[in-house]
């Protein structure tokens, strides 16, 4: 019985030492902070949006046809 207890004790000790030895997370990347845009550039972007409205969505059929392999290879 003591042989099994010693074996279990040894395994548990080994595992605990291994866990404590390793860092909790292997890589810590710095969080990137969002840059706040200056008011002038934000205003400029809004003006550009108004001058150049978004394109209308083309049909799925047309998009698929334009991206077909036959079209790309020619």
N, C-alpha and C positions, 0 to 999 in steps of 0.2 A: 504493500500500500504506500509506504513512504517513497518507494522508487517512482511510482506514478506521480505523486505529489511533487517530488523533486524535478521530474521531467516537465510537468505543467508549469511549475514555478520558473524554471529556466526559460521556457518558451515565452511566457508572459513577460518576464524581465527583458528578454531580447527584443520583443516587439515594442515594448514601451520605450526602451532606449532608442530604438530605431525611429519611432514616431517623434520623440522629443528632439532627436538630433537633426532631423530634416526641417527645413524652413516650412512654414505653414502653406505658403504659396510660392511656387517656383519663380514666377516672374511678376514683378510689379511695374506696370507701365503707368507713367504719369497721366493723369486725366487731362485732356485738352479742354481748355475753357473756350467757350464761344466768344468770338470777338464781336463787340458791339460796333455796328456800323455808324459812322458819323452821320449827323442829320443831313448834311449836304448830299452825301452819296445816296442816302435812302430816298431823299426827295428826287434826285436825278433818276434813280431806278424807277420810281413811280411814274415820272414823266415819260421815260422810255417805254414803259409798259403801255401807257395810253397811246403813244405814237405808233407803236408796233403791236397791234393786237394779236392774240394767239391764233395760230392756224386752225382751220376747221378740221375736224377729225375725218380722215378718209375712211371709206368702207373697208371692212376686214378683207373682203374679196379682192379689192384693188391692191391692198397692202401685200397680201400673200402672192398675188400674181407678179408684183414688182420685185419681190424677193426670191422668185423661183430660180432653181438651179440653171435652167435653160437660159434665162435672161442674163444671169451672172457670168456664165461661161462664154457668151457671145461678145 
